[in-house]
């Protein structure tokens, strides 16, 4: 295990792709096999099309944190693509995918009525996100027989990525990058106060604005969101906020926008009784079978220091990176530095694989 305090060191290249990042949106309707809508996006560069049949090319799957959406990863992916497409980079990427948790983002809007049914009402969980990802992979849109599949998850997404590894049939991931996973190896009671604070915050959070312009101004004024990268705020206003349902009605309708992940759905995720503890054994096992990289923020603004310490000690990670000056919302606060960290893990795994092949 190596501990890397990745602080003020600059990126090796300007964090802008030489070619515009391309994207494709996909939506899958409910079926008898899975009762909810699923929405995902595929990202790639034109240069990556040459890697389609390369067995060493990487497909990356990104899972987001509670109250966010798949597009929150766009600044990180954009910078990661820039690093991987630089002239001397040995890393080959085929594509990246990001998937909405079914009660978040575009999926949350499509599933709004279904989520009011008894099976799901105030009863969503980390495991349900994992089940959604498993169904998405089962559809076969990502050809897991080609290349290498890398799982990247932040907070809720890190928990769901871990839980996914216990759902049969298993999919052939080659490595994982877990960023501030909301796990408590020493017991769920260490997160009790945090859960109470998060549920309270979810219900007190402003969730309606007259329009997106006012929503943007409001986010820019909030103390916590002031720390977000401007590109992340932009994606939140574009994809984490949607037309208020009342605006669809005629005369006297409310004309405004609201959160894609409702207060109730956000609070339901925080109340998940098993999410922080159930996958701990799986995490430890994965450390023995796969390169698993842990990324933490230096500032303990969400997870208590003792929880950070327990997460570090519970597994033999391929690497542990502490990003200086960042808190729990690493994806939102420092996407460029996070992209460099993810790139470094891919580089490390590539070198280790080459070393194994050379010995053979």
C-alpha distance (Angstrom), angle and dihedral (degrees) to the residues before:
residue distance angle dihedral
X1 . . .
X2 3.78 . .
X3 3.77 124.5 .
X4 3.78 113.1 -146.7
X5 3.80 119.7 -172.2
X6 3.79 97.5 -156.0
X7 3.78 102.9 -169.5
X8 3.77 131.1 138.8
X9 3.80 98.9 -9.1
X10 3.83 108.0 128.3
X11 3.76 124.3 -122.1
X12 3.77 113.3 -97.5
X13 3.81 92.2 -124.5
X14 3.78 136.6 24.5
X15 3.81 107.0 -82.1
X16 3.79 95.8 -119.3
X17 3.79 125.1 100.8
X18 3.82 114.9 -119.5
X19 3.81 86.8 -133.7
X20 3.76 127.8 38.9
X21 3.79 112.8 -93.0
X22 3.79 110.1 -113.3
X23 3.78 124.1 -144.1
X24 3.77 139.6 -167.5
X25 3.80 125.1 -165.1
X26 3.80 121.6 -147.5
X27 3.81 129.3 -173.0
X28 3.80 126.5 -169.9
X29 3.80 119.5 -162.5
X30 3.82 123.1 -139.1
X31 3.80 116.1 -81.7
X32 3.79 137.1 178.8
X33 3.82 86.5 -90.6
X34 3.82 95.3 52.7
X35 3.83 126.4 16.5
X36 3.82 101.8 -152.5
X37 3.79 139.5 67.8
X38 3.79 115.3 -104.5
X39 3.79 124.3 -156.3
X40 3.79 125.1 -171.1
X41 3.78 139.3 164.3
X42 3.76 130.3 -143.1
X43 3.82 119.3 -150.1
X44 3.80 128.6 -167.8
X45 3.81 145.2 142.5
X46 3.81 123.9 -118.1
X47 3.82 88.0 -117.0
X48 3.80 90.3 59.3
X49 3.80 91.6 64.4
X50 3.80 87.1 81.1
X51 3.82 87.6 65.1
X52 3.80 96.9 57.8
X53 3.81 95.5 108.6
X54 3.80 97.9 28.9
X55 3.84 109.3 118.5
X56 3.81 89.9 -151.0
X57 3.80 95.4 52.5
X58 3.80 116.5 111.7
X59 3.78 130.9 -126.8
X60 3.80 110.8 -163.3
X61 3.81 123.0 -156.3
X62 3.83 116.0 -159.9
X63 3.82 124.8 -161.5
X64 3.81 120.2 -169.1
X65 3.81 134.4 -140.3
X66 3.80 129.6 -104.3
X67 3.84 116.6 -65.8
X68 3.82 92.9 15.8
X69 3.81 134.3 89.5
X70 3.79 140.7 -132.5
X71 3.82 94.5 -91.0
X72 3.80 91.6 61.9
X73 3.81 84.6 83.4
X74 3.82 94.1 60.5
X75 3.85 98.3 95.7
X76 3.82 90.9 47.2
X77 3.81 92.5 47.5
X78 3.80 92.0 45.9
X79 3.81 91.9 55.2
X80 3.80 92.6 41.9
X81 3.81 89.2 53.6
X82 3.81 89.9 50.1
X83 3.79 90.8 54.0
X84 3.80 93.6 45.4
X85 3.81 93.4 47.6
X86 3.80 95.6 50.1
X87 3.79 115.7 119.3
X88 3.80 98.6 -102.1
X89 3.80 100.4 34.4
X90 3.82 114.2 125.1
X91 3.81 91.7 -163.5
X92 3.80 114.8 106.0
X93 3.80 117.8 -161.6
X94 3.79 125.6 -170.9
X95 3.81 98.0 -174.7
X96 3.79 145.8 -45.5
X97 3.79 127.5 -124.8
X98 3.80 130.2 -161.8
X99 3.81 122.0 -167.7
X100 3.79 129.2 -160.5
X101 3.78 118.5 -128.4
X102 3.86 100.8 -116.8
X103 3.83 93.7 -110.9
X104 3.82 94.0 46.3
X105 3.80 136.6 71.3
X106 3.79 119.6 -13.9
X107 3.80 90.2 -14.3
X108 3.80 90.9 56.0
X109 3.80 90.4 54.9
X110 3.81 93.3 49.1
X111 3.81 92.2 44.7
X112 3.82 95.7 44.8
X113 3.82 95.1 113.5
X114 3.81 95.2 39.1
X115 3.81 91.1 51.7
X116 3.81 89.2 60.1
X117 3.80 91.0 62.3
X118 3.84 117.5 103.1
X119 3.82 93.5 -107.7
X120 3.81 92.1 62.5
X121 3.81 108.2 17.0
X122 3.81 107.8 123.4
X123 3.77 85.4 -20.6
X124 3.77 109.1 100.5
X125 3.80 122.9 126.4
X126 3.79 148.0 176.6
X127 3.79 89.0 -95.9
X128 3.80 91.4 56.5
X129 3.82 88.7 55.9
X130 3.82 88.4 51.6
X131 3.82 90.0 50.3
X132 3.80 90.0 51.1
X133 3.81 91.0 52.1
X134 3.80 90.5 48.3
X135 3.80 91.1 52.9
X136 3.81 90.5 47.9
X137 3.81 91.2 52.6
X138 3.83 90.0 45.6
X139 3.82 90.0 58.7
X140 3.80 87.1 67.0
X141 3.80 99.8 -131.2
X142 3.80 85.9 133.4
X143 3.79 109.3 54.8
X144 3.80 99.8 -139.2
X145 3.81 90.4 -176.2
X146 3.79 90.3 70.9
X147 3.76 124.8 67.1
X148 3.78 125.9 -25.8
X149 3.79 128.0 -48.3
X150 3.83 118.5 -142.2
X151 3.81 121.0 -169.2
X152 3.82 119.1 -147.6
X153 3.80 120.7 -177.9
X154 3.80 135.2 172.0
X155 3.83 122.4 -154.1
X156 3.84 103.9 -50.9
X157 3.81 86.8 16.0
X158 3.80 91.0 55.3
X159 3.80 90.7 52.7
X160 3.81 92.4 46.5
X161 3.82 91.3 48.1
X162 3.80 89.2 53.2
X163 3.83 93.5 46.4
X164 3.80 89.4 49.2
X165 3.81 88.6 67.6
X166 3.82 90.1 67.6
X167 3.82 97.1 52.4
X168 3.81 115.7 97.1
X169 2.92 131.6 -99.5
X170 3.79 91.9 43.2
X171 3.79 121.2 -142.7
X172 3.83 121.0 -135.0
X173 3.80 104.5 -107.1
X174 3.78 112.7 173.4
X175 3.83 98.6 -162.9
X176 3.79 144.1 -7.8
X177 3.80 138.6 -139.8
X178 3.80 112.8 -162.1
X179 3.81 116.1 -169.8
X180 3.81 117.3 -161.2
X181 3.83 92.0 -30.6
X182 3.80 110.6 -158.2
X183 3.80 92.8 -121.7
X184 3.80 129.8 133.9
X185 3.82 110.7 -165.3
X186 3.82 91.1 -179.9
X187 3.81 92.4 57.7
X188 3.78 141.1 -69.1
X189 3.81 92.6 -95.0
X190 3.82 89.0 77.3
X191 3.80 88.5 67.4
X192 3.81 97.6 44.6
X193 3.80 95.8 102.4
X194 3.80 91.2 43.0
X195 3.82 91.0 52.8
X196 3.80 91.5 50.2
X197 3.80 90.5 49.9
X198 3.80 93.1 47.6
X199 3.82 94.4 48.1
X200 3.80 90.3 48.6
X201 3.80 90.2 47.9
X202 3.81 91.9 49.3
X203 3.81 92.3 56.0
X204 3.80 94.4 42.4
X205 3.80 94.5 46.8
X206 3.78 116.2 111.5
X207 3.79 106.9 -109.6
X208 3.81 105.8 172.1
X209 3.81 131.2 62.6
X210 3.82 132.8 170.3
X211 3.81 90.8 -118.4
X212 3.81 143.1 -20.6
X213 3.79 92.5 -88.9
X214 3.80 90.9 60.3
X215 3.82 90.4 43.1
X216 3.81 89.2 55.0
X217 3.80 92.2 48.6
X218 3.80 91.0 47.6
X219 3.81 93.3 51.5
X220 3.79 91.0 47.6
X221 3.83 89.6 55.9
X222 3.82 98.0 48.9
X223 3.79 114.8 100.8
X224 3.81 95.1 -132.5
X225 3.80 97.6 43.9
X226 3.81 91.7 46.7
X227 3.81 85.0 78.4
X228 3.79 93.0 57.9
X229 3.78 120.5 103.9
X230 3.85 108.8 -103.8
X231 3.81 90.2 -121.4
X232 3.80 90.4 56.7
X233 3.80 91.4 50.2
X234 3.80 87.8 51.2
X235 3.82 92.1 52.8
X236 3.81 90.1 47.8
X237 3.80 92.8 53.4
X238 3.81 90.6 46.0
X239 3.81 99.8 42.9
X240 3.82 109.6 10.1
X241 3.81 92.2 56.4
X242 3.78 125.8 57.1
X243 3.79 141.2 178.3
X244 3.81 111.2 -67.3
X245 3.84 110.1 -106.8
X246 3.81 89.6 -126.5
X247 3.79 90.2 62.2
X248 3.82 89.2 70.0
X249 3.78 92.9 67.2
X250 3.83 123.0 84.6
X251 3.82 126.1 -122.6
X252 3.78 116.2 21.2
X253 3.78 93.3 11.5
X254 3.77 120.6 157.9
X255 3.77 108.6 -108.7
X256 3.80 107.4 -151.0
X257 3.79 150.2 85.8
X258 3.79 133.1 -98.5
X259 3.81 142.2 -174.6
X260 3.80 117.0 -68.9
X261 3.81 89.1 -144.7
X262 3.80 103.7 54.7
X263 3.79 123.8 -138.4
X264 3.82 90.4 -109.6
X265 3.80 93.5 51.4
X266 3.80 93.4 46.7
X267 3.80 91.4 49.7
X268 3.82 90.7 47.8
X269 3.81 90.1 58.8
X270 3.80 91.7 51.7
X271 3.82 91.3 50.5
X272 3.82 92.8 55.9
X273 3.83 100.5 130.4
X274 3.81 98.1 -158.0
X275 3.79 105.9 31.6
X276 3.80 95.7 92.4
X277 3.81 96.6 47.4
X278 3.82 112.1 22.3
X279 3.85 96.6 74.2
X280 3.82 96.8 44.6
X281 3.81 92.7 97.7
X282 3.80 90.0 48.6
X283 3.81 90.0 51.3
X284 3.80 91.2 53.5
X285 3.80 91.0 48.2
X286 3.80 93.1 49.0
X287 3.80 89.9 54.5
X288 3.82 87.1 62.3
X289 3.79 96.3 46.6
X290 3.82 105.7 33.6
X291 3.79 140.0 29.5
X292 3.80 99.8 -95.7
X293 3.79 118.3 -175.2
X294 3.80 122.6 -161.7
X295 3.81 121.4 -154.0
X296 3.81 121.0 -170.3
X297 3.77 135.2 177.9
X298 3.77 115.2 -121.5
X299 3.82 93.9 -135.4
X300 3.82 111.8 77.2
X301 3.82 94.7 -148.4
X302 3.82 94.7 138.4
X303 3.78 112.9 9.9
X304 3.83 111.7 52.6
X305 3.85 115.6 -118.0
X306 3.83 90.8 -112.1
X307 3.82 89.5 57.1
X308 3.82 90.5 50.2
X309 3.80 88.8 50.1
X310 3.81 92.3 49.9
X311 3.81 92.1 49.1
X312 3.81 91.2 51.9
X313 3.80 92.6 48.2
X314 3.81 98.6 45.6
X315 3.83 97.4 73.4
X316 3.79 144.0 29.7
X317 3.81 96.3 -117.7
X318 3.78 125.0 -164.7
X319 3.82 85.3 -128.9
X320 3.79 141.2 -12.6
X321 3.80 118.1 -150.2
X322 3.80 124.2 -170.8
X323 3.80 111.1 -163.0
X324 3.78 108.9 -147.6
X325 3.80 118.7 -128.6
X326 3.82 93.8 11.3
X327 3.78 125.9 112.3
X328 3.79 131.5 -159.1
X329 3.82 92.4 -59.4
X330 3.80 94.0 67.4
X331 3.82 92.2 149.8
X332 3.78 91.7 55.0
X333 3.81 99.0 39.3
X334 3.81 106.6 40.4
X335 3.83 109.8 13.8
X336 3.81 94.0 157.2
X337 3.80 94.4 52.9
X338 3.79 90.1 43.8
X339 3.81 90.1 52.0
X340 3.80 89.5 52.6
X341 3.81 89.7 50.4
X342 3.82 91.9 50.3
X343 3.79 89.9 47.0
X344 3.80 90.1 52.2
X345 3.82 90.9 52.7
X346 3.80 90.4 51.6
X347 3.79 89.4 49.0
X348 3.80 91.0 49.1
X349 3.81 92.1 50.5
X350 3.80 90.9 47.0
X351 3.81 92.2 53.3
X352 3.80 92.1 46.2
X353 3.80 90.8 51.0
X354 3.80 91.0 49.7
X355 3.79 89.1 50.2
X356 3.79 91.6 53.2
X357 3.80 91.4 48.4
X358 3.81 92.2 49.0
X359 3.84 90.3 52.6
X360 3.77 90.7 50.3
